[in-house]
Amino acid sequence: MDVITLATQSGGMVFFVLLVLIFFSLSSWAIIIWKFWELRGARRRSAAFVDAFWRSKRLDRLYEELTEHEGSPVGEVFAAGYQEAEQLLKTRARDGEADSGVLTSEMTGVESVERALRRAANEQVGRLERMLTFLATTASATPFIGLFGTVWGIMNSFREIGARGSAGLAVVAPGISEALIATALGLLAAIPAVIAYNHYQGRVKVIADEIENFTADFLNLVDRHFMRL
C-alpha cells in the first residue's frame, strides 16, 4: 500500500494526529513563502531609503517623499524620529527658543528623539518577526506530535496482536506502518520550519542592525545640530 492509502486507513487517533501535522506543515510553508517576500522587500526598501537619506540635502523633503519608500523599516524609524524632532522644534519655537528652523545643541532634546527612534525600531523589528514563533513552535512540537501518533499506533498494533492471538507479519506490519507515517510527517513538517526559522532570524538581525546603525547616525546629526527641518 502507498503512503496516502496507509494514512487514510489509519485509526482514529493516528488519523487525527496526521491532520494536525498536515495543518502545521501547510501553515508553516505558507509562512515561509510569505516571510521570504516580506523580508526580501524590507531589506531592499531599507537599502534604497538609506541611500536616499545620505543623498538628501533637506530632510523635510525626504520626509515628504516617504511614500516612495513605503514599507521600509528604516524609513518608518526615520519618520518617527523626524516627527519627534519637528514637534520639539515647534514647541521650542513657541517658547521663543528656536531660530531659523535649526536645532541647536541646547534645544535638541536628543533623549526624546532617541526614545521615539527606539520605540519605532522595536515596532519594526517586532513586525518583521511576526509569525516566526509559529515556525519555531512547528519545529519543536511536530516531531513529538508525530512520535505520539507513532506510539499510539504501535499500542493499537499490540492490542490487535492480543485480540487475534497471533504475532504474524500480516497482523503487525499494517499497524506499525500506519504509526510510522506520523513520525515521518512530523519530521517533514519540522525540518523546513527549523531551517526557515534560523534563516529568517538571521535576515531579521541584519535589518535590525541596519536600523540600529541608522538610529545612531540620525542621533549624531541631531546631536551635532546639523539637521534642518
N, CA, C and O of each residue as an XYZ file, in Angstrom:
916
protein
N       0.840     -1.204      0.000
C       0.000      0.000      0.000
C       0.875      1.253      0.000
O       1.941      1.259      0.615
N       0.437      2.311     -0.681
C       1.210      3.526     -0.684
C       0.936      4.334      0.575
O       0.066      3.993      1.376
N       1.701      5.417      0.732
C       1.637      6.210      1.961
C       0.266      6.832      2.153
O      -0.262      6.833      3.265
N      -0.320      7.362      1.086
C      -1.619      8.019      1.204
C      -2.689      7.019      1.637
O      -3.537      7.335      2.471
N      -2.649      5.825      1.076
C      -3.620      4.799      1.454
C      -3.469      4.418      2.921
O      -4.460      4.280      3.639
N      -2.221      4.250      3.365
C      -1.980      3.933      4.774
C      -2.489      5.038      5.689
O      -3.067      4.768      6.742
N      -2.268      6.294      5.276
C      -2.699      7.422      6.094
C      -4.219      7.473      6.217
O      -4.754      7.697      7.303
N      -4.904      7.267      5.105
C      -6.369      7.348      5.134
C      -6.996      6.165      5.868
O      -8.122      6.251      6.357
N      -6.262      5.071      5.938
C      -6.794      3.893      6.616
C      -6.345      3.792      8.067
O      -6.673      2.828      8.758
N      -5.595      4.787      8.526
C      -5.103      4.738      9.905
C      -6.248      4.916     10.886
O      -7.325      5.401     10.539
N      -5.982      4.506     12.135
C      -7.006      4.584     13.176
C      -7.380      6.007     13.527
O      -6.745      6.955     13.066
N      -8.405      6.158     14.340
C      -8.955      7.476     14.653
C      -7.950      8.451     15.232
O      -7.814      9.563     14.722
N      -7.227      8.058     16.305
C      -6.276      8.960     16.933
C      -5.098      9.252     16.022
O      -4.665     10.399     15.912
N      -4.577      8.221     15.367
C      -3.450      8.430     14.447
C      -3.872      9.339     13.297
O      -3.106     10.210     12.884
N      -5.068      9.146     12.786
C      -5.554      9.988     11.696
C      -5.691     11.441     12.151
O      -5.376     12.365     11.401
N      -6.164     11.636     13.388
C      -6.260     13.000     13.935
C      -4.873     13.629     14.053
O      -4.693     14.804     13.732
N      -3.897     12.853     14.513
C      -2.523     13.353     14.619
C      -1.997     13.752     13.241
O      -1.337     14.781     13.099
N      -2.288     12.944     12.240
C      -1.850     13.262     10.880
C      -2.474     14.562     10.386
O      -1.810     15.361      9.726
N      -3.743     14.775     10.704
C      -4.400     16.026     10.308
C      -3.744     17.223     10.977
O      -3.537     18.257     10.342
N      -3.413     17.085     12.264
C      -2.731     18.167     12.987
C      -1.382     18.468     12.343
O      -1.022     19.630     12.157
N      -0.647     17.433     12.007
C       0.671     17.622     11.394
C       0.557     18.242     10.007
O       1.388     19.066      9.623
N      -0.461     17.854      9.259
C      -0.681     18.464      7.941
C      -1.002     19.949      8.093
O      -0.530     20.778      7.315
N      -1.807     20.276      9.099
C      -2.107     21.689      9.358
C      -0.830     22.476      9.648
O      -0.611     23.543      9.075
N       0.016     21.944     10.545
C       1.271     22.623     10.868
C       2.166     22.749      9.642
O       2.785     23.790      9.424
N       2.232     21.700      8.854
C       3.108     21.715      7.684
C       2.651     22.742      6.647
O       3.455     23.537      6.160
N       1.361     22.722      6.312
C       0.845     23.665      5.317
C       0.952     25.108      5.811
O       1.310     26.008      5.052
N       0.637     25.318      7.093
C       0.723     26.670      7.658
C       2.157     27.171      7.654
O       2.414     28.322      7.301
N       3.092     26.313      8.042
C       4.489     26.735      8.078
C       5.007     27.040      6.676
O       5.788     27.976      6.505
N       4.596     26.284      5.681
C       5.033     26.567      4.314
C       4.450     27.889      3.813
O       5.116     28.642      3.102
N       3.202     28.163      4.189
C       2.605     29.453      3.817
C       3.384     30.608      4.446
O       3.633     31.623      3.796
N       3.764     30.447      5.714
C       4.536     31.482      6.411
C       5.929     31.614      5.804
O       6.436     32.724      5.645
N       6.543     30.493      5.468
C       7.881     30.517      4.868
C       7.876     31.332      3.576
O       8.752     32.168      3.354
N       6.888     31.081      2.735
C       6.808     31.812      1.458
C       6.517     33.290      1.691
O       7.126     34.160      1.067
N       5.574     33.565      2.599
C       5.216     34.967      2.898
C       6.401     35.731      3.477
O       6.687     36.846      3.041
N       7.097     35.144      4.457
C       8.217     35.838      5.089
C       9.383     36.017      4.115
O      10.135     36.986      4.218
N       9.531     35.101      3.185
C      10.600     35.265      2.193
C      10.416     36.565      1.425
O      11.352     37.354      1.296
N       9.209     36.788      0.915
C       8.963     38.005      0.140
C       8.939     39.240      1.032
O       9.406     40.304      0.625
N       8.400     39.112      2.240
C       8.345     40.267      3.133
C       9.741     40.741      3.521
O      10.034     41.933      3.429
N      10.603     39.826      3.951
C      11.946     40.198      4.382
C      12.806     40.650      3.208
O      13.627     41.557      3.343
N      12.615     40.024      2.077
C      13.351     40.446      0.890
C      12.986     41.878      0.514
O      13.861     42.698      0.236
N      11.680     42.171      0.509
C      11.244     43.522      0.178
C      11.692     44.541      1.201
O      12.108     45.641      0.836
N      11.613     44.194      2.490
C      12.020     45.112      3.554
C      13.501     45.451      3.427
O      13.896     46.605      3.598
N      14.307     44.457      3.131
C      15.754     44.693      3.004
C      16.050     45.613      1.828
O      16.871     46.523      1.944
N      15.396     45.388      0.709
C      15.648     46.211     -0.467
C      15.161     47.650     -0.260
O      15.853     48.607     -0.608
N      13.959     47.786      0.312
C      13.413     49.131      0.511
C      14.225     49.911      1.541
O      14.398     51.122      1.405
N      14.722     49.230      2.564
C      15.540     49.909      3.565
C      16.861     50.369      2.968
O      17.323     51.473      3.255
N      17.468     49.531      2.141
C      18.721     49.918      1.493
C      18.505     51.131      0.584
O      19.346     52.028      0.528
N      17.374     51.153     -0.126
C      17.067     52.283     -1.000
C      16.846     53.545     -0.185
O      17.264     54.627     -0.596
N      16.187     53.422      0.978
C      15.943     54.604      1.795
C      17.239     55.140      2.387
O      17.457     56.351      2.386
N      18.092     54.276      2.885
C      19.364     54.731      3.456
C      20.168     55.486      2.400
O      20.785     56.509      2.694
N      20.157     54.981      1.191
C      20.860     55.668      0.103
C      20.260     57.041     -0.150
O      20.983     58.019     -0.342
N      18.914     57.110     -0.150
C      18.252     58.404     -0.345
C      18.527     59.348      0.820
O      18.658     60.556      0.625
N      18.614     58.805      2.014
C      18.872     59.620      3.205
C      20.214     60.338      3.101
O      20.307     61.532      3.383
N      21.238     59.618      2.700
C      22.564     60.233      2.631
C      22.720     61.123      1.409
O      23.596     61.987      1.391
N      21.900     60.934      0.397
C      21.957     61.807     -0.773
C      21.131     63.065     -0.587
O      21.336     64.058     -1.285
N      20.191     63.025      0.362
C      19.277     64.148      0.542
C      19.982     65.312      1.232
O      20.764     65.122      2.164
N      19.688     66.522      0.755
C      20.245     67.724      1.367
C      19.262     68.355      2.365
O      19.662     69.145      3.221
N      18.004     68.009      2.250
C      16.992     68.538      3.164
C      16.122     67.381      3.624
O      15.518     66.672      2.819
N      16.072     67.210      4.941
C      15.314     66.094      5.496
C      13.811     66.313      5.413
O      13.044     65.350      5.416
N      13.378     67.579      5.337
C      11.950     67.820      5.209
C      11.441     67.299      3.864
O      10.336     66.764      3.774
N      12.253     67.461      2.830
C      11.858     66.935      1.524
C      11.881     65.414      1.521
O      11.016     64.770      0.927
N      12.867     64.852      2.184
C      12.928     63.391      2.278
C      11.706     62.850      3.017
O      11.158     61.806      2.662
N      11.293     63.576      4.046
C      10.109     63.156      4.802
C       8.860     63.212      3.931
O       7.998     62.336      4.007
N       8.771     64.251      3.101
C       7.618     64.382      2.214
C       7.592     63.291      1.138
O       6.535     62.967      0.597
N       8.752     62.737      0.840
C       8.847     61.707     -0.200
C       8.846     60.298      0.379
O       9.200     59.343     -0.311
N       8.453     60.165      1.635
C       8.486     58.847      2.280
C       7.560     57.840      1.608
O       7.775     56.632      1.704
N       6.537     58.335      0.930
C       5.621     57.403      0.251
C       6.354     56.573     -0.802
O       5.928     55.471     -1.145
N       7.465     57.119     -1.311
C       8.257     56.370     -2.289
C       9.008     55.217     -1.642
O       9.471     54.302     -2.323
N       9.126     55.271     -0.313
C       9.846     54.226      0.413
C       8.911     53.498      1.372
O       9.329     53.032      2.432
N       7.654     53.408      0.989
C       6.669     52.734      1.836
C       7.073     51.281      2.070
O       7.454     50.567      1.143
N       6.980     50.864      3.322
C       7.348     49.501      3.667
C       8.788     49.344      4.089
O       9.232     48.238      4.397
N       9.536     50.460      4.107
C      10.929     50.408      4.542
C      10.998     50.518      6.063
O      10.565     51.533      6.608
N      11.522     49.523      6.767
C      11.634     49.633      8.231
C      12.480     50.829      8.659
O      12.138     51.525      9.615
N      13.582     51.066      7.953
C      14.427     52.204      8.292
C      13.678     53.507      8.032
O      13.802     54.459      8.802
N      12.905     53.551      6.956
C      12.112     54.736      6.667
C      11.081     55.027      7.746
O      10.854     56.187      8.089
N      10.457     53.991      8.282
C       9.483     54.169      9.354
C      10.159     54.701     10.617
O       9.591     55.533     11.324
N      11.361     54.225     10.897
C      12.110     54.719     12.056
C      12.477     56.181     11.858
O      12.362     56.986     12.782
N      12.918     56.521     10.660
C      13.236     57.914     10.360
C      12.013     58.802     10.556
O      12.116     59.887     11.128
N      10.855     58.344     10.082
C       9.631     59.142     10.212
C       9.323     59.420     11.676
O       8.941     60.537     12.028
N       9.485     58.417     12.529
C       9.214     58.609     13.956
C      10.179     59.617     14.566
O       9.770     60.486     15.335
N      11.461     59.502     14.224
C      12.445     60.441     14.753
C      12.242     61.846     14.226
O      12.367     62.818     14.971
N      11.932     61.956     12.949
C      11.708     63.271     12.349
C      10.496     63.955     12.966
O      10.544     65.140     13.296
N       9.411     63.204     13.120
C       8.198     63.786     13.701
C       8.448     64.279     15.117
O       7.960     65.342     15.502
N       9.209     63.509     15.898
C       9.520     63.923     17.266
C      10.378     65.183     17.273
O      10.141     66.100     18.059
N      11.388     65.222     16.384
C      12.252     66.396     16.307
C      11.479     67.620     15.830
O      11.685     68.726     16.330
N      10.591     67.420     14.863
C       9.787     68.526     14.346
C       8.849     69.064     15.423
O       8.694     70.276     15.576
N       8.228     68.153     16.167
C       7.347     68.574     17.246
C       8.129     69.329     18.310
O       7.651     70.320     18.862
N       9.331     68.852     18.589
C      10.171     69.530     19.574
C      10.539     70.928     19.097
O      10.528     71.879     19.880
N      10.862     71.053     17.819
C      11.207     72.354     17.257
C      10.032     73.318     17.349
O      10.210     74.491     17.681
N       8.829     72.824     17.056
C       7.650     73.686     17.126
C       7.387     74.127     18.558
O       7.011     75.272     18.810
N       7.586     73.217     19.478
C       7.383     73.557     20.887
C       8.386     74.607     21.333
O       8.024     75.573     22.005
N       9.637     74.420     20.961
C      10.671     75.380     21.326
C      10.422     76.725     20.647
O      10.663     77.779     21.234
N       9.936     76.679     19.396
C       9.677     77.924     18.666
C       8.592     78.729     19.354
O       8.672     79.955     19.429
N       7.564     78.031     19.862
C       6.509     78.745     20.585
C       7.043     79.382     21.853
O       6.531     80.396     22.328
N       8.088     78.763     22.392
C       8.690     79.316     23.607
C       9.786     80.317     23.304
O      10.432     80.834     24.215
N       9.998     80.596     22.012
C      10.999     81.566     21.624
C      12.414     81.072     21.728
O      13.345     81.867     21.868
N      12.596     79.737     21.660
C      13.931     79.174     21.830
C      14.509     78.652     20.531
O      15.629     78.140     20.519
N      13.766     78.770     19.424
C      14.264     78.272     18.146
C      14.596     79.432     17.239
O      14.036     80.522     17.359
N      15.501     79.181     16.347
C      15.921     80.234     15.426
C      16.175     79.648     14.053
O      16.996     78.743     13.900
N      15.473     80.160     13.052
C      15.684     79.785     11.649
C      15.475     78.315     11.376
O      16.022     77.790     10.406
N      14.715     77.645     12.183
C      14.402     76.237     11.921
C      15.563     75.296     12.127
O      15.547     74.181     11.606
N      16.588     75.718     12.886
C      17.744     74.867     13.098
C      17.747     74.375     14.533
O      17.554     75.159     15.462
N      17.964     73.078     14.718
C      18.072     72.521     16.058
C      19.485     72.749     16.572
O      20.450     72.305     15.950
N      19.618     73.432     17.695
C      20.924     73.644     18.298
C      21.110     72.700     19.458
O      20.152     72.084     19.925
N      22.331     72.583     19.924
C      22.624     71.627     20.980
C      21.865     71.935     22.254
O      21.633     71.030     23.056
N      21.477     73.155     22.464
C      20.754     73.497     23.678
C      19.301     73.068     23.627
O      18.660     72.961     24.673
N      18.759     72.819     22.437
C      17.324     72.559     22.358
C      17.004     71.276     21.596
O      15.855     71.049     21.215
N      17.991     70.459     21.377
C      17.712     69.273     20.602
C      16.789     68.311     21.312
O      15.922     67.705     20.684
N      16.963     68.160     22.619
C      16.175     67.146     23.311
C      16.464     65.782     22.730
O      15.550     65.030     22.395
N      17.759     65.464     22.609
C      18.169     64.229     21.950
C      17.517     63.017     22.592
O      17.203     62.040     21.911
N      17.314     63.078     23.901
C      16.744     61.915     24.588
C      15.352     61.580     24.081
O      15.024     60.410     23.884
N      14.529     62.608     23.869
C      13.170     62.339     23.396
C      13.178     61.798     21.971
O      12.388     60.917     21.630
N      14.070     62.326     21.143
C      14.191     61.816     19.777
C      14.687     60.377     19.810
O      14.208     59.531     19.056
N      15.640     60.107     20.677
C      16.170     58.748     20.784
C      15.094     57.770     21.226
O      15.011     56.655     20.710
N      14.262     58.192     22.191
C      13.181     57.313     22.642
C      12.217     57.013     21.505
O      11.764     55.880     21.346
N      11.904     58.045     20.709
C      10.999     57.834     19.570
C      11.612     56.873     18.559
O      10.922     56.013     18.011
N      12.913     57.023     18.314
C      13.590     56.126     17.375
C      13.621     54.693     17.897
O      13.378     53.746     17.150
N      13.922     54.544     19.181
C      13.993     53.198     19.761
C      12.628     52.515     19.738
O      12.514     51.328     19.434
N      11.600     53.288     20.063
C      10.250     52.715     20.054
C       9.866     52.260     18.647
O       9.338     51.163     18.461
N      10.136     53.111     17.668
C       9.818     52.745     16.283
C      10.654     51.553     15.815
O      10.164     50.685     15.091
N      11.915     51.521     16.236
C      12.779     50.396     15.864
C      12.241     49.091     16.429
O      12.207     48.073     15.737
N      11.821     49.125     17.691
C      11.259     47.912     18.307
C       9.994     47.465     17.592
O       9.760     46.270     17.410
N       9.181     48.432     17.188
C       7.949     48.095     16.468
C       8.262     47.447     15.129
O       7.608     46.481     14.735
N       9.258     47.973     14.428
C       9.604     47.431     13.111
C      10.213     46.038     13.213
O       9.890     45.153     12.421
N      11.093     45.847     14.190
C      11.677     44.518     14.377
C      10.596     43.521     14.784
O      10.585     42.380     14.324
N       9.687     43.966     15.654
C       8.582     43.095     16.047
C       7.712     42.721     14.855
O       7.241     41.588     14.754
N       7.498     43.679     13.949
C       6.697     43.394     12.753
C       7.405     42.370     11.859
O       6.771     41.477     11.299
N       8.714     42.513     11.738
C       9.467     41.576     10.899
C       9.509     40.173     11.506
O       9.640     39.185     10.783
N       9.398     40.089     12.825
C       9.451     38.789     13.498
C       8.088     38.123     13.608
O       7.977     37.020     14.143
N       7.051     38.784     13.107
C       5.718     38.182     13.167
C       5.700     36.799     12.538
O       6.271     36.579     11.470
N       5.045     35.884     13.205
C       4.813     34.511     12.765
C       6.062     33.636     12.786
O       5.972     32.442     12.502
N       7.213     34.192     13.110
C       8.394     33.344     13.234
C       8.252     32.402     14.426
O       8.794     31.296     14.422
N       7.526     32.845     15.438
C       7.313     31.968     16.595
C       6.513     30.729     16.194
O       6.690     29.659     16.778
N       5.635     30.870     15.198
C       4.894     29.695     14.729
C       5.848     28.693     14.090
O       5.700     27.485     14.272
N       6.828     29.197     13.338
C       7.818     28.292     12.755
C       8.619     27.591     13.849
O       8.913     26.399     13.752
N       8.967     28.345     14.890
C       9.712     27.737     15.999
C       8.863     26.685     16.703
O       9.362     25.623     17.075
N       7.577     26.984     16.885
C       6.679     26.016     17.513
C       6.541     24.768     16.655
O       6.569     23.647     17.162
N       6.391     24.972     15.356
C       6.305     23.828     14.433
C       7.561     22.970     14.508
O       7.487     21.743     14.562
N       8.711     23.631     14.510
C       9.976     22.896     14.523
C      10.155     22.079     15.798
O      10.705     20.978     15.764
N       9.689     22.621     16.922
C       9.920     21.931     18.197
C       8.811     20.949     18.551
O       9.065     19.945     19.217
N       7.582     21.226     18.115
C       6.444     20.422     18.572
C       6.100     19.260     17.646
O       5.743     18.182     18.121
N       6.200     19.462     16.337
C       5.700     18.429     15.415
C       6.425     17.076     15.517
O       5.783     16.040     15.346
N       7.741     17.052     15.788
C       8.339     15.716     15.961
C       7.725     14.938     17.127
O       7.555     13.721     17.050
N       7.394     15.652     18.208
C       6.805     14.986     19.367
C       5.348     14.604     19.110
O       4.871     13.571     19.581
N       4.647     15.458     18.352
C       3.276     15.096     17.982
C       3.294     13.843     17.107
O       2.491     12.930     17.296
N       4.222     13.811     16.147
C       4.350     12.625     15.312
C       4.743     11.403     16.112
O       4.249     10.304     15.859
N       5.630     11.588     17.081
C       6.031     10.457     17.934
C       4.854      9.939     18.752
O       4.703      8.734     18.954
N       4.023     10.870     19.220
C       2.825     10.461     19.953
C       1.936      9.592     19.065
O       1.443      8.551     19.498
N       1.734     10.029     17.818
C       0.922      9.237     16.899
C       1.525      7.865     16.645
O       0.806      6.871     16.531
N       2.850      7.817     16.558
C       3.511      6.525     16.343
C       3.322      5.596     17.539
O       2.992      4.421     17.375
N       3.533      6.129     18.740
C       3.363      5.317     19.952
C       1.927      4.800     20.050
O       1.686      3.638     20.378
N       0.990      5.689     19.759
C      -0.416      5.286     19.815
C      -0.710      4.174     18.799
O      -1.394      3.200     19.114
N      -0.192      4.331     17.591
C      -0.407      3.328     16.561
C       0.205      1.981     16.926
O      -0.399      0.937     16.683
N       1.413      2.002     17.514
C       2.057      0.747     17.930
C       1.268      0.084     19.055
O       1.138     -1.139     19.095
N       0.739      0.905     19.974
C      -0.105      0.336     21.024
C      -1.318     -0.370     20.427
O      -1.709     -1.445     20.880
N      -1.902      0.243     19.414
C      -3.044     -0.393     18.745
C      -2.635     -1.703     18.075
O      -3.387     -2.678     18.074
N      -1.422     -1.707     17.503
C      -0.945     -2.935     16.872
C      -0.798     -4.058     17.893
O      -1.163     -5.199     17.612
N      -0.270     -3.748     19.071
C      -0.125     -4.764     20.102
C      -1.490     -5.234     20.617
O      -1.668     -6.410     20.936
N      -2.440     -4.315     20.692
C      -3.782     -4.738     21.098
C      -4.389     -5.684     20.052
O      -5.087     -6.642     20.382
N      -4.098     -5.380     18.778
C      -4.576     -6.246     17.697
C      -3.948     -7.643     17.796
O      -4.610     -8.655     17.568
N      -2.666     -7.672     18.138
C      -1.989     -8.954     18.314
C      -2.640     -9.749     19.442
O      -2.878    -10.951     19.316
N      -2.927     -9.045     20.563
C      -3.564     -9.719     21.683
C      -4.944    -10.225     21.345
O      -5.345    -11.304     21.782
N      -5.675     -9.444     20.563
C      -7.041     -9.840     20.226
C      -7.051    -11.050     19.296
O      -7.905    -11.928     19.423
N      -6.098    -11.095     18.361
C      -6.061    -12.196     17.402
C      -5.255    -13.396     17.910
O      -5.385    -14.511     17.406
N      -4.427    -13.136     18.914
C      -3.588    -14.208     19.416
C      -2.522    -14.621     18.446
O      -2.028    -15.748     18.508
N      -2.155    -13.737     17.552
C      -1.142    -14.038     16.544
C      -0.233    -12.845     16.371
O      -0.687    -11.701     16.398
N       1.072    -13.108     16.190
C       2.052    -12.033     16.006
C       2.673    -12.091     14.618
O       3.819    -11.683     14.429
N       1.936    -12.586     13.668
C       2.444    -12.703     12.311
C       2.661    -11.342     11.670
O       2.073    -10.346     12.091
N       3.503    -11.308     10.658
C       3.822    -10.064      9.957
C       2.578     -9.430      9.357
O       2.462     -8.204      9.326
N       1.670    -10.226      8.891
C       0.446     -9.693      8.282
C      -0.398     -8.950      9.309
O      -1.163     -8.054      8.950
N      -0.269     -9.310     10.574
C      -1.031     -8.643     11.629
C      -0.326     -7.378     12.098
O      -0.960     -6.347     12.323
N       1.003     -7.469     12.244
C       1.761     -6.368     12.850
C       2.100     -5.266     11.841
O       1.999     -4.082     12.163
N       2.502     -5.646     10.623
C       3.055     -4.683      9.670
C       2.131     -3.520      9.329
O       2.592     -2.379      9.337
N       0.841     -3.745      9.026
C      -0.003     -2.599      8.653
C      -0.105     -1.551      9.754
O       0.001     -0.353      9.489
N      -0.310     -2.003     10.991
C      -0.446     -1.045     12.091
C       0.820     -0.258     12.342
O       0.767      0.952     12.563
N       1.965     -0.936     12.309
C       3.233     -0.239     12.534
C       3.532      0.721     11.383
O       4.047      1.816     11.609
N       3.217      0.324     10.166
C       3.431      1.204      9.011
C       2.612      2.481      9.151
O       3.110      3.580      8.908
N       1.354      2.324      9.544
C       0.494      3.494      9.756
C       1.062      4.389     10.848
O       1.050      5.615     10.739
N       1.563      3.745     11.912
C       2.082      4.518     13.034
C       3.329      5.303     12.646
O       3.487      6.455     13.050
N       4.210      4.690     11.869
C       5.463      5.352     11.495
C       5.248      6.531     10.561
O       6.091      7.424     10.477
N       4.125      6.536      9.861
C       3.813      7.680      8.993
C       3.734      8.963      9.819
O       4.135     10.029      9.352
N       3.221      8.863     11.038
C       3.094     10.046     11.895
C       4.469     10.638     12.204
O       4.652     11.853     12.136
N       5.430      9.786     12.541
C       6.780     10.281     12.806
C       7.380     10.918     11.562
O       7.982     11.990     11.634
N       7.215     10.260     10.424
C       7.764     10.804      9.173
C       7.150     12.162      8.843
O       7.852     13.090      8.440
N       5.842     12.269      9.017
C       5.175     13.534      8.709
C       5.581     14.617      9.701
O       5.703     15.786      9.335
N       5.790     14.227     10.964
C       6.266     15.191     11.963
C       7.622     15.759     11.591
O       7.848     16.963     11.713
N       8.521     14.905     11.140
C       9.841     15.368     10.708
C       9.737     16.202      9.432
O      10.459     17.184      9.260
N       8.841     15.805      8.550
C       8.645     16.542      7.299
C       8.152     17.966      7.573
O       8.483     18.894      6.836
N       7.370     18.131      8.623
C       6.908     19.471      8.997
C       7.986     20.248      9.738
O       8.115     21.458      9.557
N       8.762     19.559     10.571
C       9.718     20.233     11.445
C      10.970     20.706     10.716
O      11.454     21.806     10.981
N      11.496     19.904      9.811
C      12.791     20.225      9.191
C      12.748     21.536      8.392
O      13.608     22.391      8.603
N      11.775     21.728      7.477
C      11.730     23.028      6.784
C      11.489     24.191      7.744
O      12.023     25.283      7.549
N      10.683     23.955      8.782
C      10.364     25.037      9.720
C      11.599     25.497     10.480
O      11.812     26.698     10.641
N      12.410     24.563     10.949
C      13.596     24.962     11.719
C      14.638     25.626     10.824
O      15.312     26.565     11.247
N      14.771     25.141      9.584
C      15.709     25.783      8.652
C      15.254     27.213      8.342
O      16.051     28.150      8.380
N      13.969     27.366      8.037
C      13.442     28.695      7.708
C      13.525     29.633      8.903
O      13.865     30.807      8.754
N      13.214     29.115     10.090
C      13.254     29.964     11.292
C      14.654     30.517     11.514
O      14.812     31.720     11.725
N      15.665     29.670     11.471
C      17.041     30.131     11.690
C      17.486     31.092     10.589
O      18.164     32.084     10.859
N      17.103     30.795      9.359
C      17.484     31.669      8.241
C      16.823     33.039      8.363
O      17.474     34.068      8.177
N      15.542     33.046      8.673
C      14.830     34.315      8.762
C      15.246     35.119      9.991
O      15.252     36.349      9.952
N      15.587     34.445     11.066
C      16.098     35.173     12.230
C      17.385     35.898     11.870
O      17.619     37.022     12.314
N      18.212     35.254     11.070
C      19.434     35.910     10.619
C      19.152     37.121      9.747
O      19.823     38.146      9.863
N      18.152     37.002      8.869
C      17.812     38.127      7.995
C      17.194     39.276      8.789
O      17.447     40.445      8.497
N      16.390     38.941      9.785
C      15.822     39.985     10.649
C      16.937     40.703     11.402
O      16.899     41.923     11.561
N      17.924     39.948     11.864
C      19.042     40.559     12.586
C      19.803     41.529     11.702
O      20.236     42.584     12.165
N      19.973     41.180     10.429
C      20.659     42.083      9.503
C      19.904     43.405      9.391
O      20.508     44.476      9.442
N      18.578     43.327      9.239
C      17.775     44.542      9.132
C      17.777     45.298     10.454
O      17.830     46.528     10.463
N      17.719     44.569     11.581
C      17.752     45.217     12.893
C      19.072     45.955     13.096
O      19.087     47.052     13.655
N      20.171     45.369     12.650
C      21.469     46.044     12.752
C      21.491     47.292     11.885
O      22.059     48.315     12.268
N      20.873     47.206     10.720
C      20.806     48.368      9.836
C      19.988     49.488     10.483
O      20.349     50.661     10.386
N      18.894     49.123     11.138
C      18.083     50.102     11.853
C      18.886     50.727     12.985
O      18.834     51.938     13.203
N      19.629     49.890     13.703
C      20.443     50.382     14.815
C      21.512     51.353     14.328
O      21.751     52.388     14.950
N      22.148     51.015     13.223
C      23.174     51.909     12.670
C      22.563     53.230     12.205
O      23.136     54.298     12.418
N      21.395     53.145     11.569
C      20.736     54.364     11.114
C      20.337     55.231     12.300
O      20.491     56.452     12.260
N      19.822     54.601     13.359
C      19.435     55.340     14.558
C      20.620     56.113     15.121
O      20.491     57.281     15.488
N      21.767     55.460     15.187
C      22.967     56.133     15.697
C      23.361     57.296     14.795
O      23.709     58.369     15.289
N      23.310     57.100     13.484
C      23.662     58.174     12.550
C      22.690     59.347     12.650
O      23.093     60.510     12.628
N      21.406     59.020     12.759
C      20.395     60.081     12.859
C      20.581     60.885     14.143
O      20.481     62.112     14.134
N      20.849     60.193     15.238
C      21.073     60.883     16.514
C      22.330     61.744     16.463
O      22.382     62.815     17.067
N      23.333     61.277     15.746
C      24.544     62.092     15.597
C      24.246     63.383     14.858
O      24.772     64.440     15.207
N      23.396     63.300     13.829
C      23.007     64.520     13.109
C      22.289     65.492     14.031
O      22.541     66.697     14.009
N      21.389     64.947     14.840
C      20.663     65.802     15.772
C      21.612     66.386     16.801
O      21.550     67.575     17.113
N      22.488     65.545     17.323
C      23.391     65.992     18.380
C      24.376     67.031     17.876
O      24.778     67.917     18.630
N      24.770     66.936     16.621
C      25.695     67.920     16.047
C      24.957     69.134     15.489
O      25.558     70.015     14.874
N      23.637     69.164     15.716
C      22.731     70.229     15.251
C      22.965     70.607     13.803
O      23.071     71.785     13.460
N      23.046     69.574     12.943
C      23.115     69.812     11.513
C      21.774     69.589     10.844
O      21.637     69.843      9.648
N      20.771     69.116     11.592
C      19.516     68.750     10.958
C      18.647     69.978     10.783
O      18.414     70.729     11.731
N      18.168     70.177      9.566
C      17.234     71.262      9.268
C      15.883     70.649      8.961
O      15.786     69.726      8.152
N      14.867     71.141      9.583
C      13.513     70.630      9.367
C      12.785     71.532      8.382
O      11.624     71.283      8.057
